[in-house]
Amino acid sequence: MSAMNPSTEDFAALLNESFSTNDLYEGSVVKGIIVAIEKDLAVIDVGLKVEGRVPMKEFGVKGRDGDLKVGDEVEVYLERVENALGEAVLSREKARREESWVRLEVSFEKGEKVTGQIFNQVKGGFTVDLDGAVAFLPRSQVDIRPVRDVTPLMHTPQPFQILKMDKRRGNIVVSRRVVLEETRAEQRSELVQSLEEGQTVEGVVKNITDYGAFVDLGGIDGLLHVTDIAWRRINHPSEVLTIGQSVRVQIIRVNQDTHRISLGMKQLETDPWDGIEAKYPISAKFSGRVTNITDYGAFVELEPGIEGLIHVSEMSWTKKNVHPGKIVSTSQEVDVMVLEVDPVKRRISLGLKQTLQNPWDAFAERFPVNTEVEGEVKNKTEFGLFIGLEGDVDGMVHLSDLDWNRPGEQVIEEYKKGDMVKAVVLDVDVEKERISLGIKQLGGDPFEAGAAGELRKNAIVSCEVIEVKDGGLEVKVADSDLTSFVRRADLARDRDGQRPERFSVGDKFDARITQFDKKTRRISVSIKALEIAEEKEAVAQYGSSDTGASLGDILSAALKARDED
């Protein structure tokens, strides 16, 4: 068979070759020649004996300007070799998209930035044109800080970083924020290297927190701590600063590794602590304003930047264990005395009570020893009574100073809190802040009175029974406030007479003083001693060993003589 009349086998081979060629080109980018331009369509021959039509607008600006002409070679995407009209289905946009994907994959692998334009807003973010390929820009990746209005960013070429690519799904995720952070980090590094400690710079307050303010130094932020804003006490930075305010600050510290910068404003002013000891000598008095109250005291501002502490122990002479807030209040003007100055630790100790008269000094001046005072029983303790006195001070009556004769443990039970009592000032110790009082001293010491009344050892006194006990008698010595206990053995010389029950309360009898000791405050009396003494005296006067008179005769004569007298 001639070449002009191919056999059936040759035709099948050509058809198969044609199908295989079609499979090779479909779904890929091919080159074609513009063979004609019909209105807004370009007729393109892709070399497969078929032609296709592509809208001129798909060629972008070049197509709209009419620069394309017959004979130009262009790249298009071959979707199908032949459609129902017998034409190739071509797309310039898909060709451009395929070209972009190839370039973008290379950039993604190398970590390079790509250029694109934000052209639309979608749910959760925006769409970006990467020269034909459409990418998704999440809202969180638009900027370093949240952006309310993205209109200025729309349709403007700018760099992006590809975060993820999935060609099978046709997904590309990009970030503008990563690019900005890298640029900012480079700028920060350059700026930090140009800063030096001690340098003075201008900045703008960017943010205010409880502990300080962040100041923008032109691309990098520095922290202005609240303690470095001013020499005086500042409770919150907002008292001095506002967002957007321009400030002049000094670089205090620069960390080249972390890019952290510490700033100060007060360092640009004169330190008020310079020469502090000369300005505030010890024991000098000054006026100040209470700025802060704590559990342990109150801070007083003596001048801007200079504060001293009044410790709670130096606030009041008399109010102990009281919260400082009950003595002074914030913003109150007070007079204080300088107690100590430490320029190294920048501390001043102040005293409030030292500006007032010591109430113990005042009490001692008005109520010297042996003065009678009156006050309310504030408290009862195991060792005495505490009496509230004039001047908001307390005095103590010891158990031993409650009564001359009775035990203090017994007498104190007669007093209760709130009772008004009188007492005598025994001692005032200003340094120890103690006042000693005595209640028994109001009536005088019965031993002293007794001594003046010729009470002495061996004297004969009259006694009155005030209590009968098994072991003897409790008696009161006549014409005195003294009491004594007569033991059973001292009730009589004879054993039969040594029975306490033979006496009754109110009975009176004579006895002899056998002990009178003012130091130990003891007085002892004895009926037996009196009987023995009288017997000796009778023997000496009315009888002797020579007369042969009996003891009964002698005593009878003595009693008769005493009766006659």
Summary of the structure (lengths in Angstrom):
residues: 565
radius of gyration: 58.6
end to end distance: 201.5
largest distance: 208.3
contacts: 1611
relative contact order: 0.04
helix: 28%
strand: 38%
